[in-house]
Amino acid sequence: MEALMTIPVERTKTSNLSKVDWSTLQFGKYVSDHMFRCTYKNGEWQEERILPFQDISLSPTALVLHYGQSVFEGMKAFRMEDGAINIFRIDKHFERINASLDRMCMPPLPLELFTAAICQLVQADAAWVPEGEDAALYIRPLVFASEARFGVKVSDEYTFLIFTGPVPTLYQDALKVKVERTYIRAAKGGVGAAKCAGNYGGAFYPTQKAKAEGFDQVLWTDAFEHEYFEESGTMNLFFVIDETVITPPLSDSILDGVTRDSLLTLAR
C-alpha cells in the first residue's frame, strides 16, 4: 500500500480509538481519527490535506443542497493474516466514481490524487483497521457541489472528502426480501448506474414500507414491466439455477458493483 504523492497531514491531538468496543462493532457507529479534504475551483483540484475528523462549514446556498450533485463510493480495507493492510480493488472504485461524476456533470478525480488520498488516510489510521474475517475498515470517498450560489446551474466548485470507520459484516443473518412491483429505483436513461445520493434518497420510501411489512430489503424490478430483476437496495443480485450463476446484465439502471465484478471474475 504505497501513496503516489505526499499529502500534508495534521495529526489529531486526541484519539478516539479507545472508545471503540471491538467486540460489538456496529455499522456506521465509529469514525476514525482523521479525514481527507480537497477542493475543486478554478478548474483544478487543490488544497489536498489530511486533518483530524471534524465538522465542515457549508453555505445554505451550496448547490448540493438544492440540486443534488453528490457522488460517493463505499470501499473497504482489510487486515491480512500477516498484519498487512489490503484496500480492496481501489482501481475499480476509481473507475466507478469517475463514471458517476461524469454522469452528474462533475469534474473527474485524478488517479494519483484518489489513490494517494485513500492510501495515506488509511496509513494515518492504520490502528483502526480491525482484525478478523468479519470486520473491515470502511472507506467513504464523497464528492459534492460546494459552490455557494442559488439558481439552477452546474456547480463550478466541489469538495472531495474521505473518512473511514471500523465496521462488521453488513448483514449477519439471512434476509427476507420483497419483490417490488409498484415503486422503482431507476429507469432507462436515468442515473441508476451512478452512485449518487439521490438514488438512495428516492429508495427510502418503498424500502421503509417494505420494512413495515416485515421485510429486510427490496428486490427492485424493471421500471416498465416489473417483470425483470435488476438489483437490491444495497447490493447486486445473483441466482444459482441448475448450477449456473445468473445475474442481471449491467445497464444504465443498474450499479456496476465491485463485488459483482469480483464474483463473476472468480466464477469464470
N, C-alpha and C positions, 0 to 999 in steps of 0.2 A: 504494500500500500504506500505508494510514493506520490507526493504532490508535485506538480509540474511547475509551479510558480510559488513564490513566497508571499504569504498574506500576513499583514500585521496582526498580531494577537494581543489583546488586552485581557490578562488573566483575571478571573474573579477573585475577590478577596475573601469571600465566604462561600464555601462549597455546600451544596445541599445533599451530597451523596449519602451522608449518614442518616438522612431521613427516609431512605428507601427501604421498604420491607421486601427483601428479595424473595421471601418465601411465599408471598401473596401478591405478586405483581398484578396490576390492573391496567388494561389497555388505555393509554391516554392520561393516566394519573400523574406520572412523574415526567419532568422535563430536565434535561441535563444542564450543566452549569453555563454553557456557552451557546452562542448563536452566530451565524454569519449574516452580514448585511452588505448590500451593494446597491448602487443606484444607477439608473439609466437616464441621461439627459444630454442634450446637445449631440445626440446621435451616437453615444457610446456608453458602455458600461464603465463605471468608475467608483472610486472611494470604497473599494472592497476591504473588508476588515472582519475579524472575529473578535467578539466582545462578550461580556457577561450577559446572560439571558436577561431580558428586560422588556418592559412595555415600550410600544412605539407611539409616536405622535402622528396624527393624521387629520388633515383638514376636513371639516364637514362637506366641503365641495370636492373632495378627492373623487375622481371619476369612477373608481372601482365601486364606490358605494352606490352609485346611481345606474351604471351601465354594465357592470358585471365583468369587466376584463380581469379575470383572475384564473390562474392555472397553477396546478400543483402536481407533485409526484409523491408516491409512497414507496420508500426503499427500506432495506434492512442491512445491518452489519451483524455478522455472527462471530462468536468466539470459537476458534478451532480447538481441537484437542491439544495441540502444541502451544496454545496460548495466543497464537497469531489472530489477527482480525481480518475477516474477509467481507468486503462490501459486495453484495450480490448484484451482478450484471449492471454495473454502472453505465456501460456503453449503451445498453438497450434503453435504460431510463433516460439517458441523454437524448437519444433519438426520439423518444416519445414526447418528452417535454417540449422539444423544439417543434414537433409536429403540432402539438396542442397550441403553442404560442403562435405559430403561423396561422392556424385556423381562427384565432381570436385577434388577429391583426396586431400582434405584439412582437417586439424585436427578439431575434434568436439569441440564445446564450452561446458564447464561445466554448468549445470543448475544454480548453485548458482551464478556463475560469470555473466551469461546472465541476470538473474533476478535482482541481486543486482545492476548491472550497469545501467539498464533501470530505475529501481525504484528510485535510488539515483540521477540519472541525472534529471529525471522528478521532483523530490523534489527540486533540486537545482534551477530549472527554473519553479517552480510552478506558478509564476505570469504570465508566458507566455501561460498558458492553457486558451483558450478563453471560454467565456460563450455562451450559446445558443445551440440550436439543430443542427444548420447548420455549426458548426465550431468545430475544434478539434486541439490538438497538434499532429502534425505528428512526428513520431519517425522513424529514419532511421539507423538501425544497418547495418554495412558494414564490410566484411572481404575480404582482398586481399593479394596476394602473394607479399611480400616486399623484398625478398632476392635479393641482388644486384649481379647478375651473369648472363651473357648471355650464351645461349646454351639451347637446348630443354631439360627441366627437370621439375620434380615436385619440387616446392619450399620447402625449409626447414624452412623458416621464413615467418611469416604473421603478418599483422596489423589488429586489430579489433577496429573499430571506431563506435561511435554512436553520432548523432546530432539530433536536433529537431527544429521544427518551426511551428507557428500557420498557419492553412490553412482553407479555406472554403470547402464546398462540391465540389468535383472534377468537376462534371457536374451539371450545373444549369438548363439546358433545355433538351428536348428530342433530341436524336441523330439520325443522318442519317448515316446508316451503309452500307458498301459494302461487299457483299459476295465474298470473294477472291477465285478465281478458277485457278489462274496462279502461284502465289507465295505461299510459305508455311512458317509457323512459326517453326514447328518441325516435325520430323518423328519418327516412332517407333525405339527404340534403341538409340535415341539421348538424348539430355539434356532438352527436353521440360518440364519435371516435376521439373527441378531445377530452382530456382530463381537466375539465373546467368546473368551477364552483357551482354554476347554475344547474348542471346536470344532477348534482346531489340535492340541492335545494328543491328542485322540482319533483324529485322522487320521494321526498319525505312524506307527503300526504298519503299516497297509496300504501307506502310502507307502514305508516302508523295505523292505517285502517287494517292492514293485514295482521299486525301485531295485536290489535284489539280483538281480532277474531281467533287468536291463539297461534298464529304462525310466527316464525322467526325471521323469515326473509321472503322476498318476492322473486319469482321467475318471470322475467319480462318476455313478452311475446312481441311479434312484429306489429307495427303501428297501424297497418291497414286491414289485415285479415284476422289477427290474433290467432294464427294457426301455427306459427313457426317460432321455436325458442330462439332467443337472442343471447341474453346473459342474465345474471342475478344481480342483486343490489350491490354486492361487494366483491364479485368475482365472475370470471367466465365459467361457462358450463362444459362439462364433459359427460358423455354417456358411454357405457361399455355394453354393446349389443352383439351377441354371438361372437365374443372375443375380439370384437373390433372397437377401437376407440373412435368416438364420433364427437365432434364439436362444431358449433355453428361457424360458418366461414366469416372472416373479417369483412366489414363493410363500413360505411360512414355512420352507421348507427350502433356499432359495437366497439368497445375499447380494446385496443391491441394489448392484451395482458402479458406482462413479462413472464409470469408463472405459466400462462397458457403456452407461450412460445417455448419455454423450457421443457414442459411436459411433452409437447409434440416432438421436439428435438430428441428427447430420450426415447420416446415411443418408436420413432422411425429408425 
